[in-house]
Amino acid sequence: MSETQTRTLPRVMSPEHIGQDLPRWLTDNRETWEPALRDSGALLFRGFGVDSAEALRSCIEATSTEWASYRERATPRTAVGDNIFTSTEYPAKEVIPLHNENSHCTSWPQKLYFCCVTPATTGGETPLADCRDVLASIPAAIRDEFAERGWRYRRHFGLLGFSWQDVFGSSDHDQVEAYCRENAMDVEWGADDSLTVTYVRPAIHEHPITGEPLWFNHGLFFNPFSLDPEIREVLIDSVGVDGLPYNTTYGDGEPVPEPVLQEIAQAYRAHTRTFPWQRGDLLFVDNMLAAHGRRPFTGDRRILVGMADPWPPGVVTA
């Protein structure tokens, strides 16, 4: 196995010989790839031909101890096998902003895996940003404010977006309310059987292994600020702010000023790194250390995704 020697995102690792078995190498060399993942935040295994759900599953099983579920569904995906999904199926022309998977939930996967079955004709990169560096680039006053107040999330299941039945995996009000209570979410039912949930989560976490502080949240991703301005205007005109599927504020409900949101967005931009996908690439991401997104593309892009090692353990999941 060969690799780049400086801290890059992602760090590229290549086979030592043609036909090298990647799952076997991963099983036998944890002492090599695990520190590299902690240092870089993401590893790109290139040249191993990981281009199917079966090959992806073998790599995940070689590097993890437990599969993680996709909690409180927020984007469209298609299952292609046990615990393997397509990447988010938004229209090709749309940008998916940087985020950490399930960082608005009470538990999340520590490890994410992406494999490239078909690269886009143009574009379609999966940008990455180091969450240690993002946090360090946010002005201290803003960091301190969020450290104290956190983010308040509001998800409304009404005319737009997913139904609450799909997101929580049940059509039973009592079951949904029980899940929400277990996960510190406030519930409000509408007369039309719509559902609004609100919950407060931290903006900054410590990595469970390294202890490093991280900007780890969905605050900007779920804020209307992240929408294309024209789309945002149309949606608000159509359903009003309270009818939007997602919104975020400070933890006490006070709106976050746009200049603050701009500073956060700039911190992500300053540390965004990209690479062009090649067929057979495996991208292995520490979900807490590195945020990810998607660039617009043309062609028949197909990226498969798996998630593993939920943290913290023992949390009620939908």
ZAMILUM-222904 format. One line per 4 residues: number of its first residue (from 1); for each residue x, y, z of N, C-alpha, C. Coordinates in Angstrom, 3 decimals. Example, Ala and Ser with C-alpha at 12.3 -4.5 7.8 and 13.67 -1.06 7.14 Angstrom:
<nodes>
1> 13.190 -5.690 7.800 12.300 -4.500 7.800 13.200 -3.300 7.800 | 12.850 -2.250 7.080 13.670 -1.060 7.140 12.900 0.030 7.870
</nodes>
This chain:
<nodes>
1> 0.853 -1.200 0.000 0.000 0.000 0.000 0.879 1.236 0.000 | 0.566 2.195 -0.875 1.285 3.462 -0.882 0.302 4.575 -0.615 | 0.820 5.709 -0.097 -0.073 6.806 0.254 0.691 8.117 0.214 | -0.055 9.218 0.139 0.571 10.521 0.258 1.046 10.707 1.687
5> 2.080 11.507 1.898 2.725 11.619 3.202 2.359 12.888 3.959 | 1.717 13.831 3.309 1.339 15.057 3.983 -0.156 15.019 4.294 | -0.593 15.875 5.226 -2.005 15.901 5.602 -2.807 16.548 4.487 | -3.571 15.738 3.802 -4.425 16.198 2.723 -5.825 15.667 2.962
9> -6.779 16.225 2.276 -8.175 15.818 2.411 -8.778 15.650 1.012 | -9.014 14.409 0.592 -8.706 13.161 1.295 -7.260 12.725 1.058 | -6.784 11.852 1.920 -5.476 11.233 1.698 -5.666 10.062 0.745 | -4.882 10.035 -0.332 -5.016 8.999 -1.359 -4.131 7.811 -1.007
13> -4.710 6.613 -1.062 -3.992 5.371 -0.804 -4.180 4.452 -2.004 | -3.066 3.893 -2.499 -3.068 3.117 -3.741 -2.545 1.715 -3.492 | -2.926 0.748 -4.342 -2.458 -0.641 -4.144 -0.970 -0.791 -4.439 | -0.371 -1.747 -3.774 1.035 -2.046 -4.007 1.215 -2.905 -5.247
17> 0.167 -3.620 -5.647 0.258 -4.460 -6.844 -1.142 -4.623 -7.421 | -1.199 -4.972 -8.680 -2.474 -5.168 -9.371 -3.254 -6.296 -8.694 | -4.532 -6.034 -8.462 -5.395 -7.052 -7.883 -5.314 -7.188 -6.385 | -4.667 -6.233 -5.710 -4.576 -6.322 -4.255 -5.976 -6.320 -3.645
21> -6.194 -7.226 -2.694 -7.496 -7.382 -2.047 -7.641 -6.324 -0.956 | -8.491 -5.325 -1.189 -8.603 -4.230 -0.236 -9.229 -4.655 1.087 | -10.340 -5.417 1.109 -10.883 -5.821 2.414 -9.867 -6.592 3.251 | -9.087 -7.456 2.630 -8.086 -8.206 3.389 -7.024 -7.259 3.952
25> -6.579 -6.312 3.109 -5.575 -5.362 3.592 -6.129 -4.536 4.742 | -7.357 -4.098 4.640 -7.968 -3.297 5.695 -8.080 -4.095 6.995 | -8.426 -5.354 6.884 -8.524 -6.204 8.065 -7.168 -6.372 8.748 | -6.114 -6.520 7.940 -4.790 -6.819 8.481 -3.983 -5.584 8.867
29> -4.443 -4.390 8.488 -3.609 -3.203 8.657 -4.338 -2.043 9.339 | -5.134 -2.369 10.327 -5.842 -1.327 11.075 -4.877 -0.302 11.667 | -3.702 -0.736 12.088 -2.738 0.175 12.704 -2.187 1.180 11.700 | -2.418 0.939 10.408 -1.986 1.885 9.363 -3.101 2.836 8.976
33> -4.280 2.268 8.615 -5.326 3.141 8.096 -6.050 3.934 9.187 | -6.140 3.388 10.399 -6.890 4.093 11.437 -6.232 5.420 11.829 | -4.903 5.469 12.103 -4.269 6.771 12.376 -4.323 7.711 11.179 | -4.226 7.156 9.980 -4.301 7.994 8.784 -5.673 8.643 8.650
37> -6.716 7.885 8.968 -8.073 8.433 8.927 -8.247 9.516 9.971 | -7.750 9.314 11.171 -7.867 10.320 12.227 -7.099 11.593 11.862 | -5.955 11.440 11.202 -5.152 12.600 10.835 -5.794 13.393 9.705 | -6.206 12.710 8.643 -6.717 13.401 7.464 -8.204 13.710 7.559
41> -8.977 12.781 8.127 -10.429 12.920 8.145 -11.110 12.116 7.065 | -10.379 11.775 5.989 -10.954 10.984 4.902 -9.831 10.335 4.107 | -10.046 9.077 3.716 -9.093 8.325 2.908 -9.751 7.973 1.582 | -9.007 8.139 0.497 -9.492 7.781 -0.838 -8.671 6.597 -1.327
45> -9.307 5.419 -1.357 -8.651 4.217 -1.858 -8.917 4.141 -3.358 | -7.872 4.331 -4.126 -7.999 4.429 -5.590 -7.197 3.312 -6.251 | -7.844 2.655 -7.210 -7.168 1.591 -7.951 -7.505 0.196 -7.465 | -8.482 0.069 -6.551 -8.851 -1.236 -5.996 -10.137 -1.796 -6.613
49> -10.811 -1.024 -7.458 -11.995 -1.526 -8.135 -13.192 -1.753 -7.238 | -13.424 -0.863 -6.287 -14.602 -0.970 -5.415 -15.768 -0.295 -6.137 | -16.481 -1.059 -6.958 -17.483 -0.463 -7.841 -18.826 -1.193 -7.809 | -19.141 -1.801 -6.663 -20.429 -2.488 -6.524 -20.843 -2.479 -5.063
53> -22.125 -2.741 -4.829 -22.612 -2.803 -3.452 -21.910 -3.912 -2.674 | -21.653 -5.031 -3.335 -20.994 -6.148 -2.666 -19.566 -5.788 -2.256 | -18.821 -5.135 -3.154 -17.451 -4.741 -2.836 -17.429 -3.698 -1.725 | -18.380 -2.768 -1.768 -18.468 -1.747 -0.724 -18.766 -2.390 0.618
57> -19.706 -3.320 0.631 -20.074 -3.979 1.882 -18.883 -4.709 2.487 | -18.068 -5.343 1.681 -16.902 -6.060 2.189 -15.913 -5.113 2.861 | -15.738 -3.926 2.286 -14.823 -2.943 2.881 -15.368 -2.396 4.190 | -16.678 -2.190 4.244 -17.289 -1.687 5.468 -17.156 -2.720 6.584
61> -17.430 -3.970 6.269 -17.349 -5.013 7.283 -15.921 -5.219 7.782 | -14.934 -4.881 6.948 -13.534 -5.029 7.349 -13.052 -3.911 8.264 | -13.799 -2.812 8.332 -13.312 -1.633 9.063 -14.257 -1.153 10.149 | -15.349 -1.872 10.384 -16.335 -1.404 11.369 -16.850 -2.575 12.175
65> -17.578 -2.255 13.228 -18.128 -3.299 14.093 -19.653 -3.352 14.069 | -20.308 -2.291 13.574 -21.777 -2.245 13.615 -22.281 -1.334 12.503 | -23.311 -1.785 11.787 -23.939 -0.939 10.783 -24.718 0.176 11.476 | -24.791 1.324 10.829 -25.558 2.459 11.350 -26.743 2.722 10.430
69> -27.876 3.029 11.011 -29.069 3.320 10.222 -29.073 4.783 9.792 | -29.819 5.053 8.712 -30.007 6.429 8.254 -31.191 6.990 9.021 | -30.927 7.833 10.031 -31.947 8.270 10.968 -32.668 9.522 10.490 | -33.967 9.598 10.830 -34.764 10.817 10.607 -34.515 11.366 9.205
73> -34.870 10.572 8.273 -34.604 10.802 6.847 -34.813 12.261 6.453 | -33.816 12.806 5.752 -33.887 14.207 5.343 -33.649 14.401 3.849 | -33.145 13.374 3.171 -32.892 13.461 1.732 -33.316 12.156 1.071 | -33.671 12.203 -0.221 -34.116 10.984 -0.911 -32.947 10.071 -1.278
77> -33.080 8.788 -0.964 -32.109 7.754 -1.317 -32.879 6.491 -1.700 | -32.191 5.590 -2.386 -32.772 4.301 -2.732 -31.902 3.193 -2.174 | -32.508 2.233 -1.476 -31.765 1.084 -0.978 -31.406 0.172 -2.138 | -30.154 -0.270 -2.187 -29.704 -1.177 -3.247 -29.263 -2.513 -2.654
81> -29.500 -2.719 -1.399 -29.115 -3.932 -0.686 -29.120 -3.625 0.793 | -28.854 -4.623 1.600 -28.847 -4.424 3.049 -27.838 -3.348 3.431 | -28.355 -2.249 3.977 -27.528 -1.169 4.532 -26.712 -0.401 3.486 | -26.954 -0.616 2.227 -26.274 0.126 1.161 -27.318 0.929 0.403
85> -27.010 2.219 0.155 -27.962 3.123 -0.471 -27.286 3.880 -1.614 | -28.115 4.465 -2.466 -27.590 5.450 -3.394 -27.264 6.724 -2.613 | -26.375 7.534 -3.144 -26.164 8.855 -2.561 -27.414 9.696 -2.807 | -27.499 10.836 -2.157 -28.709 11.666 -2.209 -29.146 11.940 -3.642
89> -30.415 11.704 -3.911 -30.945 11.784 -5.271 -31.597 13.137 -5.559 | -30.896 14.213 -5.266 -31.358 15.531 -5.673 -31.065 15.727 -7.160 | -31.814 16.612 -7.835 -31.544 16.877 -9.251 -30.079 17.229 -9.500 | -29.570 16.825 -10.644 -28.145 16.958 -10.959 -27.662 18.404 -10.915
93> -28.539 19.362 -11.180 -28.106 20.756 -11.239 -27.955 21.388 -9.854 | -28.427 20.696 -8.820 -28.433 21.280 -7.477 -27.129 20.993 -6.720 | -26.743 21.959 -5.896 -25.630 21.792 -4.960 -26.168 21.212 -3.656 | -25.472 20.246 -3.085 -25.778 19.798 -1.733 -24.721 20.401 -0.818
97> -25.105 21.308 0.078 -24.117 21.981 0.932 -23.391 21.006 1.856 | -22.256 21.439 2.339 -21.481 20.615 3.259 -22.260 20.352 4.551 | -22.137 19.131 5.040 -22.816 18.732 6.268 -22.171 17.455 6.789 | -22.499 17.085 8.019 -22.074 15.818 8.612 -23.312 14.954 8.803
101> -23.250 13.723 8.354 -24.435 12.869 8.330 -25.050 12.735 9.717 | -26.381 13.048 9.786 -27.174 12.879 11.008 -26.666 13.696 12.195 | -25.919 14.776 11.937 -25.371 15.565 13.046 -26.437 16.352 13.796 | -27.674 16.373 13.297 -28.769 17.009 14.026 -29.499 16.014 14.917
105> -29.115 14.740 14.861 -29.763 13.696 15.652 -29.019 13.485 16.968 | -29.558 12.605 17.793 -28.903 12.299 19.064 -27.854 11.205 18.915 | -27.790 10.546 17.752 -26.676 9.659 17.428 -26.445 9.715 15.926 | -25.264 9.318 15.520 -24.863 9.459 14.115 -23.815 8.402 13.796
109> -23.601 8.109 12.512 -22.531 7.173 12.152 -21.163 7.833 12.315 | -20.230 7.106 12.901 -18.864 7.617 12.963 -18.164 7.491 11.615 | -18.563 6.489 10.838 -17.875 6.220 9.581 -18.851 6.253 8.418 | -18.433 6.912 7.348 -19.179 6.951 6.093 -18.308 6.360 4.996
113> -18.971 5.704 4.039 -18.264 5.082 2.924 -18.998 5.424 1.626 | -18.258 5.856 0.632 -18.804 6.163 -0.677 -18.001 5.378 -1.713 | -18.662 4.701 -2.637 -17.915 4.085 -3.730 -18.497 4.547 -5.055 | -17.618 4.706 -6.028 -18.001 5.242 -7.328 -18.231 4.099 -8.312
117> -19.487 3.888 -8.664 -19.844 2.913 -9.686 -19.738 3.551 -11.066 | -20.271 4.783 -11.182 -20.212 5.516 -12.454 -19.910 6.972 -12.156 | -18.745 7.479 -12.578 -18.470 8.906 -12.361 -19.309 9.766 -13.297 | -19.590 10.977 -12.868 -20.322 11.923 -13.716 -19.505 12.244 -14.966
121> -20.189 12.684 -16.005 -19.484 13.146 -17.205 -18.695 14.405 -16.892 | -19.352 15.337 -16.209 -18.675 16.527 -15.689 -19.183 16.802 -14.283 | -18.322 17.361 -13.446 -18.729 17.744 -12.094 -19.016 16.529 -11.230 | -19.939 16.720 -10.266 -20.346 15.630 -9.394 -19.364 15.298 -8.293
125> -18.425 16.196 -8.025 -17.467 15.935 -6.953 -18.176 15.874 -5.594 | -17.553 15.175 -4.644 -17.997 15.146 -3.256 -17.023 16.007 -2.458 | -17.306 17.303 -2.299 -16.381 18.169 -1.562 -16.312 17.765 -0.098 | -15.169 18.040 0.505 -14.923 17.718 1.904 -14.364 18.941 2.615
129> -14.626 19.043 3.905 -14.034 20.107 4.721 -13.719 19.562 6.095 | -12.537 19.874 6.597 -12.100 19.422 7.906 -12.824 20.225 8.986 | -13.581 19.548 9.841 -14.412 20.231 10.837 -13.595 20.852 11.954 | -12.353 20.394 12.159 -11.448 21.054 13.093 -11.069 22.431 12.555
133> -10.757 22.472 11.263 -10.345 23.725 10.646 -11.522 24.688 10.478 | -12.710 24.131 10.168 -13.898 24.986 10.056 -14.148 25.695 11.375 | -14.113 24.946 12.484 -14.336 25.543 13.802 -13.313 26.631 14.079 | -12.043 26.369 13.783 -10.989 27.340 14.062 -11.134 28.606 13.234
137> -11.796 28.506 12.068 -11.938 29.667 11.185 -13.156 30.523 11.501 | -14.079 30.006 12.297 -15.245 30.797 12.685 -14.801 31.782 13.764 | -15.129 33.063 13.621 -14.696 34.041 14.630 -15.046 33.609 16.046 | -14.143 33.906 16.982 -14.278 33.422 18.358 -15.608 33.817 18.989
141> -16.071 35.037 18.722 -17.325 35.489 19.334 -18.501 34.633 18.862 | -18.478 34.237 17.604 -19.545 33.395 17.057 -19.440 31.979 17.633 | -18.230 31.460 17.688 -18.040 30.137 18.290 -18.568 30.113 19.719 | -18.214 31.141 20.489 -18.619 31.182 21.896 -20.141 31.269 22.023
145> -20.756 32.032 21.144 -22.221 32.169 21.174 -22.899 30.824 20.957 | -22.411 30.092 19.965 -23.020 28.791 19.678 -22.661 27.749 20.722 | -21.474 27.853 21.297 -21.113 26.927 22.361 -22.077 27.058 23.543 | -22.539 28.263 23.787 -23.466 28.519 24.895 -24.913 28.231 24.531
149> -25.327 28.600 23.308 -26.747 28.555 22.963 -27.140 27.357 22.102 | -26.203 26.800 21.357 -26.504 25.679 20.471 -27.407 26.095 19.315 | -27.873 25.087 18.578 -28.818 25.291 17.477 -30.183 24.746 17.882 | -31.228 25.445 17.489 -32.589 24.922 17.611 -33.056 24.545 16.208
153> -33.459 23.299 16.027 -33.920 22.792 14.730 -35.445 22.726 14.723 | -36.008 23.053 13.584 -37.453 22.935 13.416 -37.725 22.200 12.108 | -38.374 21.050 12.197 -38.772 20.316 10.994 -40.292 20.262 10.949 | -40.827 20.692 9.807 -42.275 20.710 9.616 -42.631 19.730 8.506
157> -43.498 18.788 8.842 -43.932 17.777 7.878 -45.348 18.124 7.446 | -45.420 18.848 6.340 -46.705 19.318 5.838 -46.781 19.150 4.339 | -46.910 20.264 3.626 -47.089 20.209 2.176 -45.797 19.859 1.444 | -44.659 20.257 1.993 -43.390 20.075 1.296 -42.530 19.009 1.977
161> -41.694 18.361 1.187 -40.725 17.434 1.755 -41.328 16.090 2.129 | -40.618 15.376 2.989 -41.034 14.043 3.387 -42.224 14.075 4.334 | -42.950 12.974 4.360 -44.011 12.830 5.348 -43.405 12.375 6.675 | -44.092 12.685 7.762 -43.590 12.224 9.053 -43.633 10.705 9.154
165> -44.563 10.087 8.425 -44.629 8.624 8.442 -43.352 8.017 7.859 | -42.846 8.602 6.780 -41.608 8.103 6.174 -40.403 8.375 7.070 | -40.350 9.569 7.635 -39.172 9.965 8.421 -39.042 9.145 9.696 | -40.167 8.885 10.365 -40.116 8.179 11.645 -40.489 6.702 11.532
169> -40.790 6.255 10.320 -41.043 4.830 10.110 -42.279 4.293 10.779 | -43.281 5.148 10.983 -44.514 4.722 11.635 -45.629 5.686 11.292 | -46.849 5.172 11.228 -48.027 6.028 11.054 -48.816 6.154 12.355 | -48.234 5.643 13.443 -48.883 5.676 14.747 -48.399 6.884 15.541
173> -49.312 7.773 15.903 -48.946 8.984 16.637 -48.222 8.665 17.938 | -48.711 7.673 18.661 -48.110 7.361 19.949 -46.669 6.877 19.777 | -46.409 6.065 18.763 -45.052 5.577 18.529 -44.118 6.718 18.160 | -44.602 7.619 17.318 -43.784 8.767 16.918 -43.488 9.648 18.126
177> -44.508 9.904 18.947 -44.293 10.732 20.132 -43.327 10.076 21.110 | -43.381 8.758 21.245 -42.455 8.053 22.135 -41.024 8.202 21.646 | -40.831 8.055 20.339 -39.489 8.248 19.776 -39.006 9.667 20.032 | -39.864 10.634 19.823 -39.475 12.035 20.011 -39.118 12.316 21.476
181> -39.893 11.776 22.402 -39.561 11.961 23.815 -38.186 11.377 24.134 | -37.919 10.181 23.620 -36.635 9.528 23.873 -35.466 10.328 23.297 | -35.741 11.144 22.286 -34.680 11.885 21.605 -34.798 13.397 21.802 | -35.453 13.797 22.902 -35.514 15.202 23.322 -36.059 16.116 22.228
185> -37.180 15.708 21.624 -37.831 16.483 20.580 -39.228 16.867 21.034 | -39.597 18.121 20.857 -40.941 18.583 21.154 -41.831 18.362 19.940 | -43.067 17.956 20.193 -43.996 17.553 19.138 -45.206 18.470 19.134 | -45.625 18.859 17.923 -46.866 19.635 17.761 -47.601 19.106 16.537
189> -48.811 18.581 16.768 -49.633 18.078 15.667 -50.536 19.188 15.148 | -50.699 19.227 13.822 -51.615 20.178 13.212 -52.979 19.563 12.991 | -53.988 20.417 12.795 -55.346 19.922 12.561 -55.425 19.088 11.288 | -54.497 19.324 10.354 -54.468 18.583 9.090 -53.568 17.352 9.165
193> -53.239 16.920 10.381 -52.346 15.793 10.638 -50.903 16.081 10.217 | -50.582 17.340 10.057 -49.181 17.705 9.863 -48.467 17.594 11.213 | -47.158 17.581 11.169 -46.363 17.436 12.383 -45.207 18.426 12.345 | -44.976 19.090 13.467 -43.804 19.947 13.624 -43.016 19.449 14.839
197> -41.725 19.236 14.642 -40.864 18.850 15.760 -39.776 19.910 15.917 | -39.444 20.225 17.159 -38.361 21.160 17.451 -37.451 20.525 18.491 | -36.178 20.830 18.378 -35.208 20.238 19.303 -33.932 21.059 19.275 | -33.228 21.053 20.380 -31.989 21.818 20.515 -30.828 20.826 20.597
201> -29.787 21.118 19.821 -28.598 20.274 19.804 -27.350 21.159 19.886 | -26.236 20.609 20.364 -24.993 21.378 20.411 -24.497 21.723 19.009 | -23.736 22.777 18.917 -23.078 23.145 17.660 -21.669 22.590 17.589 | -21.063 22.370 18.750 -19.670 21.943 18.835 -19.600 20.648 19.631
205> -18.888 19.683 19.096 -18.698 18.404 19.767 -17.204 18.124 19.894 | -16.865 17.186 20.766 -15.512 16.660 20.827 -15.484 15.295 20.146 | -14.414 15.048 19.394 -14.283 13.745 18.767 -14.125 12.684 19.860 | -14.861 11.569 19.783 -14.831 10.590 20.874 -13.492 9.889 21.054
209> -12.643 9.906 20.055 -11.348 9.237 20.156 -10.221 10.239 20.354 | -10.188 11.296 19.548 -9.077 12.251 19.620 -9.300 13.358 20.633 | -10.564 13.614 21.007 -10.882 14.695 21.936 -10.844 16.075 21.316 | -10.642 16.150 20.000 -10.542 17.459 19.340 -11.912 18.123 19.223
213> -12.008 19.456 19.418 -13.273 20.152 19.231 -13.596 20.287 17.744 | -14.880 20.136 17.414 -15.312 20.092 16.015 -16.566 20.927 15.820 | -16.670 21.596 14.677 -17.922 22.216 14.252 -18.751 21.103 13.617 | -19.684 20.557 14.387 -20.407 19.352 13.985 -21.888 19.572 14.233
217> -22.614 19.943 13.174 -24.037 20.241 13.296 -24.654 20.376 11.912 | -25.973 20.471 11.886 -26.725 20.682 10.641 -27.273 22.106 10.562 | -26.756 22.998 11.403 -27.374 24.311 11.535 -27.453 25.096 10.252 | -26.350 25.217 9.534 -26.366 25.958 8.275 -27.090 25.175 7.197
221> -26.899 23.864 7.168 -27.497 23.007 6.142 -29.022 23.085 6.175 | -29.617 23.137 7.369 -31.071 23.173 7.497 -31.625 24.602 7.522 | -30.780 25.600 7.419 -31.265 26.986 7.432 -31.626 27.424 6.018 | -32.733 28.178 5.838 -33.091 28.652 4.496 -31.979 29.443 3.814
225> -31.030 29.962 4.587 -29.885 30.678 4.017 -29.147 29.818 2.995 | -29.162 28.500 3.178 -28.420 27.601 2.289 -29.140 27.342 0.977 | -30.400 27.734 0.871 -31.139 27.529 -0.369 -30.741 28.569 -1.412 | -30.902 28.191 -2.676 -30.764 29.168 -3.745 -31.743 30.315 -3.469
229> -31.306 31.577 -3.565 -32.176 32.706 -3.196 -33.520 32.709 -3.920 | -33.535 32.338 -5.191 -34.804 32.334 -5.928 -35.727 31.244 -5.408 | -35.171 30.072 -5.137 -35.977 28.982 -4.603 -36.492 29.340 -3.215 | -35.634 29.949 -2.394 -36.033 30.347 -1.049 -37.212 31.315 -1.107
233> -37.147 32.266 -1.994 -38.220 33.262 -2.101 -39.527 32.616 -2.527 | -39.451 31.710 -3.490 -40.657 31.038 -3.969 -41.284 30.201 -2.852 | -40.458 29.470 -2.118 -40.979 28.615 -1.057 -41.635 29.436 0.052 | -40.973 30.497 0.468 -41.534 31.312 1.544 -42.817 31.988 1.091
237> -42.857 32.429 -0.155 -44.098 33.015 -0.690 -45.215 31.984 -0.731 | -44.856 30.731 -0.952 -45.851 29.675 -1.118 -46.399 29.180 0.220 | -45.514 28.894 1.196 -45.969 28.255 2.435 -45.636 29.060 3.683 | -44.901 30.157 3.540 -44.476 30.930 4.700 -43.296 30.266 5.395
241> -42.640 31.003 6.256 -41.467 30.481 6.943 -41.819 29.254 7.786 | -42.996 29.303 8.452 -43.369 28.179 9.317 -43.742 26.932 8.525 | -43.989 27.086 7.231 -44.330 25.936 6.400 -43.130 25.284 5.738 | -41.948 25.865 5.923 -40.752 25.278 5.336 -40.444 23.936 6.012
245> -39.909 22.978 5.260 -39.588 21.676 5.871 -38.510 21.760 6.955 | -37.582 22.740 6.824 -36.482 22.870 7.768 -36.263 24.340 8.101 | -35.817 24.572 9.326 -35.344 25.902 9.701 -34.502 25.747 10.971 | -33.614 26.696 11.180 -32.785 26.673 12.388 -32.657 28.084 12.948
249> -32.475 28.148 14.261 -32.245 29.401 14.973 -31.212 29.114 16.059 | -30.866 30.128 16.830 -30.140 29.852 18.065 -31.002 28.941 18.946 | -30.366 28.301 19.900 -31.069 27.351 20.749 -32.246 27.917 21.505 | -32.230 29.228 21.780 -33.336 29.846 22.501 -34.426 30.364 21.575
253> -34.292 30.098 20.267 -35.310 30.493 19.301 -35.050 31.815 18.610 | -34.028 32.558 19.023 -33.722 33.829 18.372 -33.100 33.573 16.996 | -33.555 34.276 15.964 -32.975 34.069 14.631 -31.474 34.367 14.619 | -30.759 33.606 13.818 -29.324 33.828 13.653 -29.145 34.901 12.578
257> -28.471 36.021 12.884 -28.318 37.093 11.888 -27.602 36.591 10.636 | -27.983 37.133 9.494 -27.376 36.697 8.231 -25.861 36.876 8.212 | -25.295 37.964 8.760 -23.822 38.054 8.766 -23.155 36.897 9.505 | -23.802 36.377 10.543 -23.259 35.222 11.254 -23.298 33.989 10.356
261> -24.416 33.779 9.665 -24.524 32.661 8.732 -23.487 32.785 7.620 | -23.237 33.991 7.168 -22.233 34.210 6.136 -20.837 33.858 6.637 | -20.541 34.168 7.877 -19.237 33.822 8.444 -19.062 32.296 8.503 | -20.112 31.601 8.884 -20.044 30.145 8.946 -19.847 29.565 7.550
265> -20.609 30.088 6.591 -20.475 29.614 5.212 -19.068 29.861 4.678 | -18.496 31.001 5.024 -17.141 31.317 4.587 -16.124 30.362 5.204 | -16.334 29.971 6.445 -15.428 29.012 7.085 -15.450 27.671 6.358 | -16.639 27.232 5.960 -16.720 26.008 5.160 -16.001 26.184 3.819
269> -16.273 27.300 3.150 -15.650 27.519 1.837 -14.133 27.533 1.929 | -13.605 28.140 2.979 -12.156 28.286 3.107 -11.452 26.938 3.212 | -12.173 25.925 3.688 -11.523 24.638 3.922 -12.093 23.524 3.045 | -12.827 23.883 2.009 -13.388 22.886 1.110 -12.323 22.364 0.153
273> -12.257 21.056 0.039 -11.338 20.396 -0.883 -12.146 19.443 -1.760 | -11.733 19.287 -3.018 -12.446 18.399 -3.931 -11.464 17.491 -4.660 | -11.994 16.438 -5.222 -11.220 15.540 -6.074 -12.169 14.999 -7.140 | -11.684 14.633 -8.308 -12.555 14.058 -9.342 -12.760 12.566 -9.093
277> -13.990 12.119 -9.105 -14.281 10.704 -8.929 -13.763 9.888 -10.107 | -13.276 8.687 -9.807 -12.946 7.686 -10.814 -13.685 6.400 -10.467 | -14.072 5.653 -11.499 -14.764 4.384 -11.255 -13.914 3.501 -10.343 | -14.557 2.922 -9.325 -13.856 2.027 -8.418 -13.257 2.705 -7.203
281> -13.374 4.039 -7.101 -12.880 4.749 -5.915 -13.710 4.381 -4.689 | -13.024 4.253 -3.560 -13.687 4.134 -2.255 -13.260 5.312 -1.403 | -14.227 6.134 -0.979 -13.966 7.243 -0.077 -14.442 6.837 1.311 | -13.515 6.836 2.256 -13.757 6.395 3.633 -13.614 7.629 4.517
285> -14.720 8.057 5.157 -14.782 9.341 5.847 -15.061 9.149 7.329 | -14.297 9.823 8.171 -14.671 9.977 9.574 -15.729 11.074 9.599 | -16.971 10.693 9.876 -18.097 11.606 9.746 -18.023 12.800 10.679 | -17.296 12.691 11.791 -17.180 13.818 12.705 -16.036 14.749 12.319
289> -15.006 14.211 11.705 -13.858 15.034 11.347 -14.044 15.759 10.022 | -14.842 15.215 9.126 -14.962 15.798 7.785 -16.419 15.920 7.366 | -16.810 17.115 6.957 -18.118 17.353 6.351 -18.029 17.033 4.864 | -19.178 16.709 4.263 -19.197 16.371 2.840 -20.417 17.009 2.176
293> -20.408 17.075 0.858 -21.517 17.628 0.095 -21.517 17.040 -1.300 | -22.090 17.777 -2.260 -22.093 17.333 -3.651 -22.143 18.524 -4.588 | -21.350 18.474 -5.641 -21.351 19.493 -6.674 -22.321 19.097 -7.796 | -22.857 20.069 -8.537 -23.709 19.741 -9.686 -22.949 18.902 -10.707
297> -23.701 18.205 -11.562 -23.028 17.325 -12.517 -23.873 17.118 -13.767 | -23.218 16.542 -14.771 -23.910 16.043 -15.952 -23.571 14.570 -16.102 | -24.444 13.827 -16.803 -24.190 12.413 -17.016 -24.884 11.539 -15.992 | -24.529 10.266 -15.997 -25.209 9.265 -15.176 -24.385 8.916 -13.939
301> -24.134 9.883 -13.101 -23.363 9.671 -11.876 -24.062 8.660 -10.963 | -23.281 7.698 -10.439 -23.838 6.731 -9.487 -22.812 6.465 -8.393 | -23.121 6.942 -7.191 -22.285 6.759 -6.014 -23.100 5.992 -4.980 | -22.533 4.928 -4.428 -23.203 4.156 -3.391 -22.631 4.525 -2.025
305> -23.469 4.386 -0.998 -23.125 4.878 0.341 -23.459 3.823 1.396 | -22.597 3.740 2.398 -22.874 2.937 3.587 -22.452 3.701 4.833 | -23.014 3.363 5.976 -22.738 4.051 7.242 -22.506 3.013 8.333 | -21.587 3.326 9.265 -21.264 2.329 10.283 -20.832 2.975 11.590
309> -20.822 2.151 12.629 -20.341 2.497 13.968 -21.058 3.718 14.551 | -22.340 3.551 14.916 -23.105 4.666 15.492 -22.505 5.165 16.802 | -22.605 6.491 16.994 -22.121 7.115 18.220 -23.091 8.204 18.661 | -23.343 8.329 19.955 -22.983 7.391 21.014 -23.877 6.152 20.969
313> -23.436 5.060 21.554 -24.239 3.842 21.535 -25.433 3.939 22.464 | -26.419 3.093 22.210 -27.540 2.976 23.127 -28.639 3.997 22.951 | -28.653 4.736 21.824 -29.682 5.743 21.584 -30.833 5.118 20.814 | -32.078 5.480 21.159 -33.248 4.979 20.446 -33.223 5.520 19.027
317> -33.338 4.622 18.047 -33.286 5.029 16.649 -34.579 4.688 15.945 | -34.928 5.534 14.951 -36.150 5.293 14.186 -35.888 4.254 13.103
</nodes>
